[in-house]
């Protein structure tokens, strides 16, 4: 769901980023930073939520017979952090910059890492091994992209964006732990945790969210 939202935002950004790259590189960098901040705002709490509610997610959407997937879901959780960033860089930054070679490079690195680690980990850890390989491959893609983005655009305040999102996402940990003690029904617990965590996170990040709502980037 998170990746679908990011993909939709990215599709809207491509024409504008292409326009600004040719006309106003400063605006281009600003828009990339705004898109990155938006991704961080959404993906960091989603990561914490998946980690804390993996058992409830599997029980609700797959059933009690898939309890082995609890660990697998936790292992795959970092993907929600990695893929949106890679998609932003590959599809919304490098393409308007006419740097398709960076897209090819990151994709090839990810494929090699995925193939190699699958060969090593699947015989040892089965489905969890495949999950580890997938996360490692996506991490390698993101790191290659981030390396080139840093060289080309030198983005600002990246660490501060993540630290703020992580700090405000801690409320999800406390809410999920508390509801696990108080609510026995797994369906009610999952719904209540998601609802209350979303409200709490939204309140803590109200100023940031407000900035996104009122952002105006008209064409000149």
ABEGO torsion letter per residue (X at the ends): XAAAAAAAAAAAAAAAAAAAAAABAAAAAAAAAAAAAAAAAAAAAAAAAAAAAAAAAAAAAAEAAAAAAAAAAAAAAAAAAAAAAAAAAAAAAAAAAGBAAAAAAAAAAAAAAAAAAAAAAAAAAEAAAAAAAAAAAAAAAAAAAAAAAAAAAGBBGAAAAAAAAAAAAAAAAAAAAAAAAABABAAAAAAAAAAAAAAAAAAAAAAAAAAAAABBBBBX
